[in-house]
Amino acid sequence: MSLPGPELQVRLAGLELATPLVLLSGCVGFGEELLTLDGFDCAQIGAICLKGTTLEPRRGNPPCRIVETHGGMLNAIGLQNPGVRAVTGVILPRLLERLAQHPHGRQVRLLANVAGATVPEYAEVARLFDDSPVDAIEINISCPNVKEGGVAFGSDPAMAARVVAAVRAVTRKPVITKLSPNVTSIRAVARAVAEAGTDGFAVINTLMGLAVDAATRRPVLGNVTGGLSGPAIKPVALLKVWEVFQEVRDQGLPIIGQGGIATATDAAEFLIAGATAVGLGTVLFQDALRPARINRDLADFMARHGIARVADLTGTLHIG
Amino acid sequence: MSPAAPNTPSLQRETARVVENRRLAGDQYLMRLQAPATAAGARPGHFVHLVCGEGFTLPRPFSILDADSPAGTLDLLYRVVGRGTSAMAAWTPGREAPLLGPAGRPFTEPAAGATLVLVAGGVGLAPLDFLARRAQARGCGVTLFLGTESLPPFPTRTTQTPLAGVAADVDLALTRYPEDLAVRLAALRPRPGFYQGYVTGLARAHLAALEDRQRAGIRLYSCGPLPMMAAVARLGAEFGLWGEVSLEAHMACGFGGCAGCAAPMIDGEGPDAWRYRRVCAEGPVFAMAEVAWHRFS
């Protein structure tokens, strides 16, 4: 099936994506579950970012792990995952088989999401994914919900660069670095990881937050703090995409813009701010079939504005 | 997040339409939805993940009370506890609400002719009610104990049919069920016709009064507050009975994507052999013996 109207295909760090929509890490497991949903159409999505994966299995954080907030939600899952060997050895082969049986499933690009507590752990997980069928590696240096690693790496440009360089050294697959908004200067981190060899960026991960139960005077989340996502963070995410875009535009490094996107208009705003593709996360919890509607409405938007290709929107914010 | 394959083969997303929404008793409501795709596959223990309207980031999960496939309808029994259910209580017929369902792993279907003892707490009655009526239609014997601190959701009647281990003055049943589906009620404060105490005390008195051969084939099922289900699991262990519980959890995606609804499950031998599993995908129904009750925080 070809999508009508304007061209929705995008090129991201050497990958051809059928549409600019990327399903975000932590929101769709390892992709298998969505394929059981009647009506889910692989033709609507460009890529799936797999659940954050560490070297060894991780239990994750104690419940409660999620709470709804005004215009969004907090989560503190804590990188629950079965470890990279179970992912590459058991889950990925099964996922590929299922995608192959699904119409247009083969065109969905897969991004591993790599996490670790140490630089060598990041590198080892990336190395094991390098020898797997994933199309690219997303480095998660921005998870706010784990005690070691995660945002501890992402908040220091030098540390972030070390992680990226270590991953870069063990893979020939495209490397996307997922940046945290919980930093003083996202431009400084972007600059450092660009120099370390990243092929692109995911902007942004969640914003750190706290929910309090006034009746018990206790934190709602088992992990105490969590990551805020959903429409509430969209203006912050747009700003961070625009800042990173200004930093890396001359190098031509692409950005997957993400943070509260729920509609085609939201998606267009991120593209205009500098994104090459856009990520969907929290919106999928309300409507896992939303990608089809966003693509349809985005194509309408482009047709109305005489835009032939998604890439023609990227970085077109007029200032002054 | 486990290497086990997902087990929800026909999850539907459809826009349901409210057919009926009425207050039953106290803060308990019954909503009938026209949702034919979900109703067609619904089995006892399945849930729906219901979008409560604009302004809600997350849908809310509800166990299915009943499904009528020919009519294309689903019934939900819910209690108003927060913003989402407060909004739902005001819904009128004709309102549309998207939902995901039938979600999760349902109860293991009991063998025809089996004997079921069901222990429910509050609106935890919903999936057990569905199970009770389906099982009885298949020739199973069913005894249902309901603990409720508010008024029972359905009208009551007195029953003269004796039940092992239960005093004759604990004689209130629910008109929703036929006489041969034994029902008894429990509450902590004194109420005429109720067992006074925890519903698990009532269930234990019944199980203890049975002869070994009567008890041997019993299947235990439970849904309600966590401490109640943990106590039912202890009953199962005490009497050597197989059983299942339907757990509740805060949920985001409802389809196994986010791991937000984790519950601790035993995974091997030893005190540290446990892991979190997803209530929405690997549950909400779990074997009682599988749940790591001591690991709930």
Interface residues (C-beta under 8 A of the other chain):
Chain A: G26 C27 V28 G29 F30 E32 E33 L34 T36 L37 D38 G39 K51 P57 R59 G60 P62 P63 C64 R65 I66 V67 E68 T69 G71 G72 M73 N75 I77 Q80 N81 P82 A86 V90 I91 R94 G222 G230 P231 T282 L284 F285 Q286 D287 A288 L289
Chain B: M1 S2 P3 A5 P6 T8 P9 S10 L11 Q12 R13 A37 V51 F56 T57 L58 P59 P98 L100 A249 H250 M251 A252 C253 G254 F255 G256 G257 C258 A259 G260 C261 A262 A263 R275 Y276 A281 F296 S297
